[in-house]
Amino acid sequence: MEEKITMIMDDGSEVEFTILEQTVLGGVSYILVTDAPDDEDGECYVMKDVSTEEDAESVYESVDDEKELDAVFKIFEEMLKDEMDIER
């Protein structure tokens, strides 16, 4: 997939992420992103789309609920098991 997005953080700074995968669970869209340069190990983050119809652009927030994070992360692990080694 390897699409890049720029997110504006709460403090106004911008961070570029690479989208590794995306999925929908229970009608909610999730993306798995990393801020690591291509072909380097780094941290992965599960982000949830919390956009409303009024938002001009997508709005994402990190998933903090452990139960929700576990469920979504298992899906991403299965989707990427042959492509890369991800662990929680």
C-alpha distances in whole Angstrom, upper triangle without the diagonal:
4,6,9,12,16,18,22,23,27,29,27,25,22,19,15,13,9,7,6,7,9,12,16,19,22,21,19,16,14,11,11,11,13,15,15,15,12,14,16,17,17,17,15,16,16,16,18,18,21,22,25,26,27,24,23,20,18,20,18,20,20,21,25,26,26,26,23,21,22,21,18,17,18,16,13,15,15,12,11,15,14,11,13,16,16,19,21
4,6,10,13,16,19,21,25,26,25,22,19,16,12,10,6,6,6,8,11,14,18,21,24,23,21,17,15,12,11,9,10,12,12,11,9,11,13,15,15,15,13,15,15,16,18,18,22,22,25,26,28,24,23,19,18,19,18,20,19,21,24,26,26,27,24,22,23,23,19,18,20,18,15,16,18,14,13,16,16,12,13,16,16,19,21
4,7,10,13,17,19,22,24,22,20,16,14,10,8,6,5,8,9,11,14,17,21,24,22,20,16,14,11,11,10,11,12,13,13,11,14,16,17,16,17,14,15,15,15,16,16,19,19,22,23,24,21,19,16,14,16,15,18,18,20,24,26,26,27,24,22,24,23,20,19,21,19,16,18,20,16,15,19,19,16,16,19,18,21,22
4,7,10,13,16,19,21,19,16,13,10,7,6,4,6,9,11,13,16,19,22,25,23,20,17,15,12,12,9,10,10,11,11,11,14,15,17,15,15,14,14,15,14,16,16,19,18,22,23,23,20,18,15,14,15,14,16,17,19,23,25,26,27,24,22,24,24,20,20,23,21,18,20,22,19,18,21,22,18,18,20,19,22,22
4,6,10,12,16,17,15,14,10,8,6,5,6,7,11,13,13,16,18,21,24,22,19,15,14,11,12,9,10,10,13,13,14,17,18,18,16,16,14,13,14,12,14,13,16,15,19,20,20,16,15,11,10,12,11,14,15,18,21,23,25,26,23,21,24,24,20,20,23,21,18,21,23,20,20,23,24,21,20,22,20,22,22
4,7,9,13,14,12,10,6,6,4,6,9,10,14,16,16,19,21,23,26,24,20,17,16,13,14,11,11,10,13,14,16,19,19,20,17,16,15,14,15,13,15,14,16,16,19,20,20,16,15,11,11,11,11,13,14,18,20,24,25,27,24,22,25,25,22,22,25,24,21,24,26,24,23,26,27,24,23,24,22,24,23
4,6,10,11,9,8,6,5,6,8,11,12,15,16,16,19,20,22,24,22,19,16,15,13,13,11,12,11,14,16,18,21,20,20,17,16,15,13,13,11,13,12,14,13,17,19,18,14,14,11,10,9,8,10,12,15,18,21,23,25,22,20,23,24,21,21,24,23,21,23,26,24,23,27,28,25,24,25,22,23,22
4,7,8,6,6,5,7,9,11,14,15,19,20,20,22,23,25,26,24,21,19,17,16,17,14,15,13,17,18,21,24,23,23,20,18,17,15,16,13,15,14,14,14,17,19,18,14,14,11,11,10,10,11,13,17,18,22,24,26,24,22,25,26,23,23,27,26,24,27,29,27,27,30,32,29,27,28,25,26,25
4,5,5,5,6,7,10,12,15,17,20,21,20,23,23,25,26,25,21,19,18,16,17,15,15,13,17,19,22,25,23,22,19,17,16,14,15,13,14,15,15,15,18,21,20,16,17,14,13,11,10,10,11,15,16,20,22,24,22,20,24,25,22,22,26,26,24,26,29,28,27,30,32,29,27,27,24,25,23
4,5,7,9,11,14,16,19,20,23,24,23,25,25,26,27,26,22,21,19,19,19,18,18,17,20,23,25,28,26,25,22,19,19,16,17,15,16,16,15,16,18,21,19,16,18,16,15,12,12,10,12,15,16,19,22,25,22,21,25,26,24,24,28,28,26,28,31,30,30,32,35,32,30,30,27,27,25
4,6,9,11,15,17,20,22,25,26,26,28,28,29,31,29,26,24,23,22,22,20,19,17,21,23,26,29,27,26,22,20,21,18,20,18,19,19,19,19,21,24,22,19,20,18,18,15,15,14,15,19,19,22,25,28,26,24,28,29,27,27,31,31,29,31,34,33,32,35,37,34,32,32,29,28,26
4,7,10,13,16,19,21,24,25,25,27,28,29,31,29,26,24,23,21,22,19,19,17,20,22,25,28,26,26,23,21,21,19,20,18,19,19,18,18,20,23,21,17,18,16,16,14,15,14,16,20,21,24,27,29,27,26,29,30,28,28,31,31,29,31,34,33,32,35,36,33,32,32,29,30,28
4,7,10,13,17,19,22,24,24,27,28,29,31,30,26,24,22,20,20,17,16,14,17,18,21,25,23,23,20,19,19,17,19,17,19,19,20,20,22,25,23,19,19,17,17,15,15,15,16,20,21,25,27,29,27,25,28,30,27,26,30,30,27,30,33,31,30,33,34,31,29,29,27,27,26
4,7,10,13,16,19,21,21,24,26,27,29,28,24,22,20,18,18,15,14,11,15,16,18,22,21,21,18,17,17,16,18,16,18,18,19,18,21,23,22,18,18,15,15,14,13,14,15,19,21,24,26,29,26,24,27,28,25,25,28,28,25,27,30,28,27,30,31,28,26,27,25,26,25
4,6,10,13,16,18,19,22,24,26,28,27,23,20,18,15,15,11,10,8,11,12,15,18,17,17,14,13,14,13,15,14,16,17,18,19,22,24,23,20,19,16,15,14,13,13,14,17,19,23,24,27,24,22,25,26,23,22,25,25,22,24,27,25,23,26,28,24,23,23,21,22,22
4,7,10,13,15,17,20,22,25,27,26,22,19,17,14,13,10,9,6,9,10,12,15,15,16,13,13,13,13,15,14,16,17,19,19,22,24,24,20,19,15,15,14,13,14,15,18,20,24,25,27,24,22,24,25,22,21,24,24,20,22,25,23,21,24,25,22,20,22,20,22,21
4,6,9,12,13,17,19,21,24,23,20,17,14,11,10,6,5,5,8,9,11,14,13,14,11,11,10,10,11,11,14,15,17,18,22,24,24,20,20,16,14,14,12,13,13,16,18,21,22,24,21,19,21,22,18,17,21,20,17,19,21,19,17,21,22,18,17,18,16,18,18
4,6,9,11,15,18,21,24,23,20,16,14,10,8,5,5,6,8,8,9,11,12,13,11,11,10,10,12,12,15,16,19,19,23,25,25,22,21,17,15,16,14,15,15,17,20,23,23,24,22,19,21,21,18,17,19,18,15,17,19,16,15,18,18,15,14,16,15,17,18
4,6,8,11,14,17,20,19,16,13,10,7,6,4,7,9,11,12,11,13,14,14,13,12,10,10,10,10,12,13,17,17,21,23,24,20,20,16,14,14,12,14,14,15,19,21,21,22,19,17,19,19,15,14,17,15,12,14,16,13,12,16,17,14,14,15,14,16,17
4,7,11,14,17,20,20,17,14,11,7,5,5,7,10,11,12,11,12,13,13,12,12,9,10,10,11,14,15,19,20,23,25,27,24,23,20,17,17,15,16,15,16,19,21,21,21,19,16,17,17,14,12,14,13,9,11,13,10,9,12,13,10,10,12,11,14,15
4,7,11,13,17,16,14,11,9,6,5,7,10,14,15,16,15,15,17,16,15,14,11,11,10,11,12,13,17,18,22,23,25,23,22,19,16,17,14,16,15,15,19,20,20,20,17,15,16,15,11,11,12,10,7,10,11,8,8,12,13,11,11,13,12,15,16
4,7,10,14,13,11,7,6,4,6,9,12,16,17,19,18,19,20,19,18,16,13,12,9,9,10,11,14,15,19,20,22,20,20,17,14,15,12,14,14,14,17,18,19,18,15,14,15,14,10,11,13,10,8,12,12,9,11,14,16,14,15,17,15,17,17
4,7,10,10,8,6,5,6,9,12,16,19,21,22,21,22,23,22,21,19,15,14,11,11,10,11,14,15,18,20,22,20,21,18,15,16,14,15,15,14,17,17,18,17,13,13,14,12,8,10,11,8,8,12,11,9,12,15,17,16,17,18,16,18,18
4,7,6,5,4,6,9,11,15,18,22,24,26,25,26,27,25,24,21,18,16,12,11,10,10,13,14,16,18,21,19,21,18,15,15,14,15,15,14,17,17,17,16,12,13,14,11,9,12,13,10,11,14,14,12,15,18,20,20,20,21,19,20,20
4,5,5,7,8,11,13,17,20,23,26,28,27,28,28,27,25,22,19,16,13,12,10,11,13,15,17,19,22,21,23,21,17,17,15,15,15,13,16,14,15,13,10,11,12,9,7,11,12,9,11,14,14,14,16,19,21,21,22,22,20,20,19
4,6,8,10,14,16,20,23,27,29,31,31,32,32,30,28,25,22,19,15,15,12,12,13,15,16,18,21,21,23,21,18,18,16,17,17,14,17,15,16,14,11,13,14,11,10,14,15,13,15,18,17,17,20,22,25,25,25,26,23,23,22
4,7,10,13,16,19,23,26,29,31,30,32,32,31,29,26,22,20,16,14,11,10,11,13,14,15,18,18,20,18,15,16,15,16,17,15,18,17,19,16,13,15,17,14,12,16,17,14,16,19,19,18,21,24,26,26,26,27,24,25,24
4,7,10,13,16,20,23,25,28,27,29,29,28,25,23,19,16,12,11,7,7,8,10,12,14,17,16,18,16,13,12,11,12,13,12,15,14,16,15,11,13,15,12,10,14,16,13,14,18,18,17,20,22,25,24,24,25,22,22,21
4,7,10,13,17,20,22,24,24,26,26,25,23,20,17,14,11,9,6,5,8,10,12,14,17,15,17,14,11,11,9,11,12,12,15,15,17,16,12,13,15,13,10,13,15,12,12,16,17,15,17,20,22,21,22,22,20,21,20
4,7,10,13,16,19,21,21,22,23,21,19,16,13,10,7,6,5,6,9,12,15,17,19,17,18,15,11,11,9,10,9,9,13,13,15,14,11,10,13,11,8,10,12,10,10,13,15,13,15,18,20,19,19,19,16,17,16
4,6,10,13,15,17,17,19,19,18,16,14,10,8,6,5,7,8,12,13,17,19,21,18,19,15,12,12,9,10,10,10,14,15,16,17,13,12,14,13,9,10,13,11,9,12,14,12,13,16,18,16,16,17,14,16,15
4,7,11,12,15,15,16,16,14,12,10,7,6,5,6,9,11,15,17,20,23,24,21,22,18,15,14,11,12,10,11,14,15,16,16,14,11,13,13,9,8,11,10,7,10,13,11,10,14,16,14,13,13,11,12,12
4,7,9,12,12,14,13,12,10,8,6,5,7,7,11,13,16,17,21,23,24,21,21,17,14,14,11,12,10,12,15,17,18,19,16,14,16,16,13,12,15,14,11,13,16,14,13,16,17,15,13,14,12,13,13
4,5,8,10,11,10,9,7,6,5,6,9,10,14,16,19,20,24,27,27,24,24,20,17,17,14,14,12,14,16,19,19,21,19,16,17,19,16,14,17,17,13,14,17,16,14,16,18,15,13,13,11,13,13
4,7,9,11,10,10,7,7,7,9,12,13,16,18,20,22,25,28,28,24,24,20,18,17,15,15,14,16,18,21,22,24,22,19,21,22,19,17,20,20,17,18,21,19,17,20,21,18,15,16,14,16,16
4,6,8,6,7,5,7,8,11,14,16,19,21,24,25,29,31,32,28,27,24,22,21,19,19,17,19,21,24,23,26,24,20,22,24,21,18,21,21,17,18,21,19,17,19,19,16,14,14,13,15,16
4,6,6,8,8,11,12,14,17,19,22,23,26,27,31,33,33,29,28,24,23,23,21,21,20,22,24,27,27,29,27,24,25,27,23,21,24,23,20,20,23,21,18,20,20,16,15,16,16,18,19
4,6,9,10,12,13,16,18,19,23,24,27,28,31,33,34,30,29,25,24,24,22,23,22,24,26,29,28,30,28,24,25,26,23,21,23,22,19,19,21,19,16,18,17,14,12,14,15,18,20
4,7,9,13,13,17,19,21,24,26,29,30,34,36,37,33,32,28,27,27,24,25,23,25,27,29,28,30,28,25,25,26,23,21,22,22,18,18,20,18,15,16,15,12,10,12,13,16,19
4,6,10,12,15,18,20,24,26,29,30,34,36,37,33,33,29,27,27,24,24,22,23,25,28,27,29,27,24,24,26,23,20,22,22,19,18,21,19,16,17,17,14,11,12,12,15,17
4,7,9,13,16,19,22,25,28,30,33,36,37,33,33,29,27,26,23,22,20,21,22,25,23,25,24,21,21,23,21,17,19,20,17,16,19,18,15,15,16,13,10,9,10,11,14
4,7,10,13,16,20,22,25,27,30,33,34,30,30,26,24,23,20,19,16,18,19,22,21,23,22,18,19,21,19,16,18,19,16,15,19,18,15,16,18,15,12,11,10,11,12
4,7,10,13,17,19,22,24,28,31,31,28,28,25,22,20,17,16,13,14,15,18,17,20,19,15,16,18,16,13,16,17,14,14,18,17,15,16,18,16,13,12,9,10,10
4,7,10,13,16,19,21,25,28,29,25,26,22,19,18,15,14,11,12,14,16,15,17,16,12,14,15,13,10,13,14,11,11,15,14,12,14,17,14,12,11,8,9,9
4,6,10,13,15,18,22,24,25,22,23,20,16,15,11,10,7,8,10,13,13,15,13,10,12,14,11,9,13,14,11,12,16,15,14,16,19,17,15,14,11,11,10
4,7,10,13,16,19,22,23,21,22,18,15,13,10,9,6,6,9,11,11,13,10,7,10,11,8,7,11,11,9,12,14,14,14,16,19,17,16,15,12,12,11
4,7,9,12,15,18,20,17,18,15,11,10,6,5,4,6,9,11,13,14,11,9,13,13,10,10,14,13,12,15,17,16,16,19,22,20,19,19,16,16,14
4,6,9,12,15,17,15,17,14,10,8,5,5,6,6,10,11,13,14,10,10,13,13,10,12,15,14,13,16,18,17,18,21,24,22,22,22,18,19,17
4,6,9,12,14,11,13,11,7,6,5,7,9,10,13,14,17,17,13,14,17,16,13,15,18,16,16,19,21,19,20,24,26,24,24,24,21,22,21
4,7,10,11,10,12,11,8,6,6,7,10,11,13,14,17,18,14,15,18,18,15,18,21,19,19,22,24,23,24,27,29,28,27,28,25,25,23
4,7,8,6,9,8,5,5,7,10,13,14,17,18,21,21,18,19,22,21,18,21,23,22,21,25,26,24,26,29,31,29,29,30,27,28,26
4,5,5,9,9,8,8,11,13,16,17,20,20,24,24,20,21,25,23,21,24,26,25,24,28,29,27,29,32,34,33,33,33,31,31,29
4,6,8,10,10,11,14,16,20,21,23,24,27,27,23,25,28,26,24,27,29,27,27,30,31,29,31,34,36,34,35,36,33,34,32
4,6,9,10,11,14,17,20,22,24,25,29,29,25,26,30,28,26,29,31,29,29,33,34,32,33,36,38,36,36,38,35,36,34
4,5,7,8,11,14,18,20,22,24,27,27,24,24,28,27,24,26,29,27,26,30,31,29,30,34,36,33,33,34,32,33,31
4,7,9,13,16,20,22,25,26,29,30,26,26,30,29,26,28,31,28,27,31,32,30,30,34,36,33,33,35,32,34,32
4,6,10,13,17,19,22,24,27,27,24,24,27,26,23,24,27,25,24,27,29,26,27,31,32,30,29,31,29,30,29
4,7,10,13,15,19,21,23,24,20,20,23,22,19,21,24,22,20,24,25,23,24,27,29,27,27,28,25,27,25
4,7,10,13,16,18,21,21,18,18,21,21,18,20,23,21,20,24,25,23,24,28,30,27,27,28,25,25,24
4,7,9,12,15,17,18,15,14,18,18,15,16,20,18,17,20,22,21,21,25,27,25,24,24,21,22,20
4,6,9,12,14,16,13,12,16,16,14,15,19,18,17,20,22,21,22,25,27,25,24,24,20,20,18
4,6,9,11,13,11,9,13,14,12,12,16,16,15,17,20,20,20,22,25,23,21,21,17,17,14
4,6,8,10,7,6,10,11,9,10,14,14,14,16,18,18,19,21,24,23,21,20,17,16,13
4,6,9,8,7,10,12,12,12,15,17,16,18,21,21,22,23,27,26,23,22,18,17,13
4,6,5,6,9,10,11,12,14,16,16,18,20,21,22,23,27,26,25,23,19,17,14
4,6,5,6,9,10,10,12,14,15,16,18,20,21,21,25,25,23,21,17,15,11
4,5,5,6,9,10,11,13,15,15,17,19,20,21,25,25,23,22,18,16,13
4,6,5,6,8,10,11,13,14,16,17,19,20,23,23,22,21,17,16,13
4,6,5,6,8,10,10,12,14,15,16,17,21,21,19,18,14,13,10
4,6,5,6,9,10,10,12,14,15,16,20,20,18,16,13,11,9
4,6,5,7,9,10,11,13,15,16,19,20,19,18,15,14,12
4,5,5,6,9,10,11,13,14,18,17,17,16,13,13,11
4,5,5,6,9,10,10,12,15,15,14,13,9,9,8
4,5,5,6,9,10,10,14,15,14,13,10,10,9
4,5,5,6,9,10,13,14,14,14,12,12,12
4,5,5,6,8,11,11,11,11,9,10,11
4,6,5,6,9,10,9,8,7,8,9
4,6,5,8,10,10,11,10,11,13
4,6,8,8,10,11,11,13,15
4,6,5,6,8,8,11,13
4,6,6,7,8,10,13
4,6,8,10,13,17
4,7,9,13,16
4,6,10,13
4,7,10
4,7
4
